[in-house]
Amino acid sequence: MTKPYLPQMAEVAQNRFGLRVAARLSAGAEDLPYDISERLRAARMQAMARRKQPVAVTRLRTANAVVRHGNTLTLGSGEDGLGFWGRLTSLALVCALVIGLVAANVVQDDDRTTEVADLDASLLTDDLPPEAYSDAGFVQFLKTSGQSTTVSH
C-alpha cells in the first residue's frame, strides 16, 4: 500500500537533500585556498538569505463520522466545532431572520388590507351598482377607458 504524496513531504525531502549536499560540499571545502573558501562562504550566506522559510505543517486528522444527505456523503469530525459564543451568534442570527420574516409578513398583510379597504370604499361610494363590475363587457370598457385616460394625461 502506498502512502499519499503530500506537499509537506516534498519540502521535507528537499530540505534533507539540501543538508546532504551542504555537508558534502563543506567536507571538500577544507582543502581549498583562502580566497575561494571566502567566496564560497559569501555564496552560502546569500543562498541562506534567499532560502524559503519553512511552512507550518498542517495536522491531518481522520474523519470520525460519515454523514449522508440524500446522495451526498460528508466527512466530519463528529463535532460541530462551535463553542458557546458561536452557538449564541447562530441563535441570534436565526432570531433576527425570524423577526424579519414576521415583520415582512405583517407589512404585506397591512398593505393587502389597505388595498381591499380602498377597493370596498370606491365600490360603495361609486354611482354604479356592484353588479356592473361583474359584467365582462363593462370590465373591458373600464380597462380600455383607463388606458386612454392615462395616455391623454
WOZI-V345299 format. One record per pair of residues at least 24 apart in sequence whose ideal C-beta (glycine too) atoms are under 6 Angstrom apart, sorted by the first residue. I is the first residue (numbers start at 1). J is the second residue. D is the distance in whole Angstrom. If there is no record, write none. Layout:
i=I j=J d=D
i=I j=J d=D
This chain:
i=8 j=57 d=5
